[in-house]
Amino acid sequence: MSVDAPVLFLESFGKSGTPNYLRCGRSSDIVEPLLKEQWFVRCDNLATQAITAVESGELSICPKMHCKTWQHWLLNIRDWCISRQLWWGHRIPAYQVSFRNGHPKDQTAYSHTMWVSGQCYQEALEKAAAQLNVNEEHLELTQDDDVLDTWFSSALFPFAVHGWPSQTDDLDCFYPSTLLETGHDIISFWVARMVMMGQKLTGRLPFKEVYLHSMVRDAHGRKMSKSLGNVIDPVDVIQGASLEDLHAGLEGNLLDPAEKERSRRGQAADYPRGIPECGTDALRFTLCTYKAQGEDVNLDVNTVQTYRFFCNKIWNAALFTLNALPDNFEPSPMSEMLADCSIMDRWILSRLSDTTATINNGFQGYDFPIITSAIHKFWVQNLCDVYLGSIKLSLRADDHKAVVSRNVLHTCVDAGLRLISPFMPYLSEEIFQRLPRRPEQEEPSICVAPYPTTEEFTMFDGSLEERVALSLDIVNRIRSIQKEFGIPKLSAMPHHDNTEQVQAVTDDQSGARPLPSNHCSE
C-alpha cells in the first residue's frame, strides 16, 4: 500500500509545520500519552448484587426515575480501573515481590513478576513468604507508587469512618445508616460503588434509602461554569455582593485573560446591580421550592430575594403577635379554648391542621415543593392576609373573646415556626426564643421541639372552610369591582363584630354559587 508522505506530514505537523501536540488548557504543557499497567476491579458479581438490592426493595431510590439509570449502568458495567498516577490519595496496597539474592533453593524456580496485597508491609511479606514457601528474610517487597481512584476511596466512606476493618463500637452502632442524600449526577460514580463495596466488604447495604436531588443551574438553565461567569457563590447570595466584588472574585481564579473577560461580561449581564443580601434561610427555602423531583433547578437570585421578603413577613407577623400579647401572658391549653372560638378562630385552626397533614405527608415522599408551598400559603394567605385582619381590632378589647383569639394566634405562630424550622432554622429560632411558652414546653431550642403532627392538631373542618371560602370569594370580587370602576374606599368605616356577619353570609347558602371569573367585566 502506498503512503502519501505530504498528507502524513500535514496530519502530524499542520500547515505551519509545527507538531500538533496535545497541550494542557491551563499551563500549555505538552500532554504525552504513556501506556502503563493498571490495577482493575472485576465488577460483574458486585453489580449483580447491587441490582438485586433495588429490585427486591431492600434499597430504595428516590425519585424512582433514577432506577432506570441504576439498572442500565450496572447491567453494562465493565472492570473498574482503580489506578491513578497522582501525588495524593490512598496508595494502592499492592507489593511487588523480589528475592534479595535469588531463590535460596533454586535460582530458576521463580522468574515471573509476583504481586501480593496486604493492609501493611508485614502482612504482605508474610503472605508472599507463605506462597513461595521461603523465609521472610529472603524476600524484598516494593509497594506500587500508584494511588487509588478517588471514587474507590469514597466508596469505603460509609464504614471506614467508623473504624473498619476493625469491629468497633461505632461500626456496630452507626452502620448501616438510614438515608443517603446526594446529586443524581454521581449515582454511578459514588452511590453504586458504595453499595457494591458495602455488600462485598461488610455483607450489608451501607444505607436503606437514597434521595437524589436536582442539579443547580443558573437562571437561564445553563450549567454553572467559571468560563461563562455564571457561577453563583452561595456566600454572595447569603451576604450580598456588589458587581465590583463579583469581578474581584475572578482575580484569584486560574483563568486566562479571554475567559476572565467573558466572565466579567456574564456577571455584568446577570447582576448589573450586584447580588442583594438574602440570608441563609431564604436561600435554603428557595432551593426546596423548585419544581418537581428529578428536574434541574434554574436558580434565579430574584426568586431568592422574594423569599427574603417572605422572611420579613414572618418576622412582622411574629412582632404583631408579641405586641398583641400582654406582658404576663401564659398560653392556655387549646382544649379549654375550642368551645369559645369564633368562626375565624376555628377556621385558622382548621387551616393549621390541614397544613400540618400536608407537610407531614410531603416529608414521607420527599416532596419538598409541596411542603414549602403549604408553609408559604399558611403564613401568607391564611394567617397574615385573612386571620390577622379579622382579629386586629377585636384584640384591643379585654373581653373573653380577645383572650381566646390571643391563644389561637399564639398557637398558630408557635406551630408555624415549628413547621418552618427545618427550612429556616435561624429565623424560627430567633422568634421562638421570644415567644411565651406553655408550662409543659421545656425545650431550650426549636431544634429539639416536637414537630407538629396530625395528632396534635385535629381541628380540621372541611365544611367550615367551604363556608369561609365563599365569604372570602365575595370580598375579593367586591374589591375587584372597586378597582375596575375606580370606586374610592371610605377613609373610615365603623367597626362591628364580623363574626355575626360571616355567620349570616355562610349559614344561608341555598342556591349560592361562586361568581364566574368574568363577572366583573360583564
N, C-alpha and C positions, 0 to 999 in steps of 0.2 A: 504494500500500500504506500503510495507516495505521500509525502508530507509537504505542505506549503509553508516554507520557512518564514516568509513575511507575515503570514497570518498568526503563527505561533508567537512571533516577536511582539505583534500588536496586542495579543491577548495577555502576554506576560508583562509587558513594559508600557503599554499605552502609546498613544500617538506622540507624546512628548519624549518617549524614550526612557521615562522614569519607571522603575518597577512598581507594580500595583500591590504594595504591601498592605496587609490589614493593619490598621492603626487604632489605638485606644482613643475614644472620642474626647476624653478629658486631658490626658497627658501627651497624646500624639506619639506615644511609644509604639514600636512595631510589635504586633501580636504574632508570635511564631508558634504554630501548632506543634505539639510534641506528643507522639504516641507513647503511652505508658501503661503498664499493667495496673489494674484497678481491683478493688475488692467489691464483690456483689453479694446481695442477699437474695436467695430464692424465695419468691413471694406467693407462689400459686396456692400452696396449702394454707398460708396465712390469710390470703384473700378469701378463700372458701369459707373459713370460719367467720370472717367479718360479714360476709353476705348473709350467712345463716342467722347471725345475731339480729339483723334487721328484719329478715323475713319472718322469724319466729316471734318478733315483738319484744325480745329481750332488750334490744336497743331501739329507742325511739328517736327519729329525726324530724325536727320541725323547722320550717314548713315541709310538708310531705313531698312537695315538688322536687326536693333535692334528693329524694330516694332514687330517682332515675339516674342522677349523676353518680351516686354511690355505686349503684349496680353496674353501670356501664364501665366505670373506671376499674373496678375490681375484677370484672369479668375479662377485661383486656389487659390486665396488669402484666408487666414484664419484670425481669430480675432488676433489682434496685442497686444502682451504683452508689456506694456509700463512701468512696474515697474522695478526699478534697486536698489539693495541694495549696494549703494556706499556712499562715504563720500562727493562727489562733484556732482554738477548738479543742475537742477531746481527741487526744492522739489515739489512733487505732491500736488496740491491744493485741497486735499480731507480731510475732517474733520469728526472725529467720534463724535457723539452726545451722551451726558450723562446728567442726571439730578443731580443737586448739592445735593439735599436732597430728592430724589424720586419725582414722579409726584405730582404736587401740588394739583391735584383734585382726582386722582385715582391711588393708588400705583401699581395696576395690569394692568393699561391701556397701559403701554409701557414696554415691556420686551426684545424685539429683538434689535440687533445691527443696528444702523442707521448711514448712512454717507450722508454728503452733500458736495457740492463743491462751491467754490467762489474765486474771484480774491484776496480777503483778508479775514482776520478773521471776520471782522464786517459784510461783505456781506454774508458769510456763516452762521453767527449767526442769522441774520435777516431771512434768508431762512429757517433755522431749526425751528425758533420760529413760523413762519407762517404755516409751515406744521404740527406742533404739537399743534398749537393753544394755546400757552402758552406765558408768558412774557419772555423776553430775560434773566432776572436775574436768572431764574430757570435753565438755561442751561449752560453747560460747554463743550467746543469743544477742541479736541486734533487732531492736524494735523498729518497725516501719515509721518513716517520717510523716506519712500522710495523717490527716485528721478526719474525724467522722463528719459526714454530711450534717449540716445544721438540723435538718428535719429528723435525722436519726437521733441526735441528742435530745431534741424536743419531744420525740415520741416516748422517751423514757420519763418525761417530766411527772406524770400523774403519780408514779410510785417512787421514783428516785428521790423526790423531795422529802419523802418520809423515811429515808434511810435504807431503802432497798439497795443491795440484795440482803442486808441484814433483816431479820424478822423483828422489827422494833415495835414498841407500843403504839407509836404514831401510825405506823403502817396498818396495824390491826384496827385502830380506831377510825382513821380518816380515809382509808382506801377500801373499796372504791368510793368515789364521790357520787353526787346525785346528778348534777347538771353541768354541761359544758356550754358556754356561750362564746361564739366567735363568728368571723365573717365567712360567708358562703364560698368565697374565692379560694380558701385553703382547706376545703373539705377533703381533698385527696392528698395534698401535701402533708397535712398535720393530723386531721381528725381520724382518717382511715388508718394512718400509721400508728397513732396512739392506741387504737382499738386492736390492731394486729399485734403490737408489741405487748400490750397488757394481757391479751389472751395467751400469748406464747410464753411469756416470762413469769406471769403470776397466776395464770389459769382463770382469771376473772376479767370482766369488762372494766375499764377504768371509770366509767360513768354509765348512767342509765338513760339519760336524755341528752340530746344535742340540739341547741337552739342556734340557728344560723341567721344572723342579722343582715340587713341590706348594706350595700356599698354606698358610701357618701361621695357624691359628685358635686360639682359647682352648680350654680343656679341655671346654667344652660345645658346641663346634662353631660358635660364633658368630664372625663377623668382628670382629677387634680394632678397637675404637673408643674414643676418649677419652671420649665421652659415656656409654658403658657402663662405663667404668672397668676394662676387661678387657685393656688393652694390657700385654703382657709385655715389659719392657725387658730385653734380653739382659744388660746390665751388672748389673741387680738379681739375675738368676739366677746369674751368674758370681761376684759378690762378696757376695751376700746382702743383704737389706733388711728392716728391721722394718716393721710396719704403719704406724708413725708416719712412717718415711721415705717410704713409698709415698704417704701422704697429703700430705706436704710437697712431693712432686714435682708435685702438681696445682696448686700455687700459681703456678708460672711459666707455666702454660698460659692461653690466651685463652678460657677457658670462662666462660659466665655462671653465676651462683650456683646455679641449678637443676641444670645439667649437672654442676657440681662436686660437688654433694651426691649425685647419683646415682653419680658415680664413687667417692666415698668409701664408699657402701653396697656397691657392687660389689666393691671391694677388700677390705672387711671380710668379705664373704661368701666370697670365694675364698681369701683369705690371712689368716685370723684370727690366725695366729702369724707373719705375715710370710713372706718367701721365704728358704729356707735357702741357705747358700753352697754352690754345686755345682761351680764351676770351669768353665773353658773347654772342657776335654777332654770332660767328662761331657755338656755341652750339645751339643757338636758330634756326639758319638756318638749321643745320643738322637735328634736330628733325622734321622740317617741310618737309624735302626731302624724308622721308622714305615711301616707298611703297604706296599702295592704302588704302583707308579708311577702317577701321574695323580690319585691321591686326595689330598684335603686332609689336612693334619696338625693334629690336635687336640692341641695341646701341653699336657701336664699336668706341672706342676712336680714333682709327686711321682714321676713317671717319671724325670725328670732326676736327682732325688736317689737313686733306685735305682741308676742307673749311676754316680753318685758313689761309692756303696758298692762297685760293681764295680771302680772305680779303686783303692779301698783294698785290694781283694782281690789285684789285680795287684801292688801295692806290697808287700804282705805275702808273696806268693809269691816275689817277687824278693829280699826280705830273707832269707827262708828259704834261698834258693839261695846267696846271698852268704855266709851263715853256714855253709853245708854245704861250701863250697869252701875248701881250705887257702890260706894266705897266698901260697904260691908256685905256685898252680895255673896251669897253662898248658894250654889245651884241646888235645886231640889230634884229628887228622882222624877223622871218623866211620867212614871206610872201614877204619881199623885196629881199631875197637871192635865193629863189627857181629857178627863171628864169636863174640864172648864175651858178647853181650847176652842178658839173661834174657827170659822171656816178656813181662813187663810193660815192659821196655825196648823190645822190638821192637814191642809194642802201641802205646806212646805215639808212637814214630816213625812208625808206620803212620797213626795219627790225625793227626799233623802233616802227613804227605804228602797225605792226603785233604783236610784243611782248606786247605792251600795250593792244591790244584787247584780246590776250590770257590770260593775267594776270587778267584783269577785269572780263572775263568770268569765270576764275578759282575761283575768290573770291565769285562769285554768288553761286557756288556749293560747297564751302569749299574744293576745290581740291588743297591742298597746294603742293603736289608733282609736279603737272603741273605748278604751279606758280613759284616755286623755280627753276625748270628745265628751264623755259623760261628766267628767270632772269639770270641764270648762262650762258646759251647759248648766250644771247645778250652781256654780258660783256666780256666773254672769247673768244668765237668763232667769233662773228661778229665784236665787237668793237676793242678788243686788237689784235686778230690774223690776221684780214684782214684789217679793215679800217685804224688803226693807221699805219700799214706797208705801205699802199698805199699812205698816205699823208705825211709821215715822212719827206721826202726830199723837197716836194713842200712847206711845211710850212716855210722853211727858206727864201723863196722869199718874196718880198714886193709888189707883184702884186695883182690884184683884186681877182685872183683865190685863193691865200693864205688867203685873208680876208674872202672869202666865206667859205673855209674849216675850218677856226678857229671858225666861227659862228656855223657851223654844228657840229663841235666837242664839243663846249660848250653846245649846245642844247642836244646832246646825253648824255653827262656826267651829266648835270643837271637833265634831265628826268630819267636817270638810277639811280641816287641817290634817287630820289623821289619814284621810283618803288621799290627799295630795302629797303627803310627806315622802313617799319613795321617789317622787319626781322633783320635788322642791324641798329638800331637807333643810336648807339654810333659812328660807323664808318661814316655813312652817314651825321650825324650832324657835325662831325669834318671837313669833306671835304666841306660840304655845306657852312659853315661859311667862308671859304677861297675863294669860287668861286665867280667871278664877277656876279652881279645881273643886270637884266633888270630894266629899270626905273619904270615899273609898279609892280615889285616884292617888296613888302614891308613887307613880312612875316619875323619876327625875328628869326624863327626856322623852320627847315624842318618838325617838328612835326605838324605845323599848315599850311604848304604849301599845295596847292591843289594837290591831287593825279592825275597823268596823266590819261587822258581819250581818247577815240577814237575821241571825238570831237576836242580835242586839236591837235592830230596828225592824219592827214588824208592823209598821203603821201604814202600809200601802193600802190605798183606797182608790181603785180604778174608777168607780162611779163618781166620786167627788172630783177627781182630776178632770173628767169629761165635763162636768158642770162648770168648773172654774175655767177650763179651756174655752168654753163658749163665751163666758164673760170677758175674758182677755181678748178674744177674737172681735167682740163688739167694740171694745175700747180701741183696738188697733184700727178697725175700719173707720171709726169716728175720727181718729187722728189723721188718717189718710185723706178723708174728705176735707178736714180742716186745712191740710196742707195744699190740696189740689185747688181749692176755691179761695185760698187766702183768707180764711176766717181767722181773725185775731183771737188770741187767747185772752181770757179775762185776767186782769192783773191780780185779782184776789178772789178766792172762792170760799164761801163759808164751809167749814169742815163739819161733816156729820159722820157718825159711826157707820162705816161702809159695810159692816157685817150684815146688817139687815138689808142693805141694797143688793149685795151679792146674793143673799138668801132669796130675795124676791125675784131676782132675774133667773136664778138657777132652779128654783122649785117648780115653776110652771114652764115646762118646755114642750108642751104638746104641740106638735107640728113645727117646732123650731128646727131650723137647719142652718149650717154655716153659710154666710153670704158668699156668692160666687166671686171669683177672683177679679172679674171685670166689672164689678158692681159700681165702682167709683167712677168709671169712665162712661157709664150709660147716662 
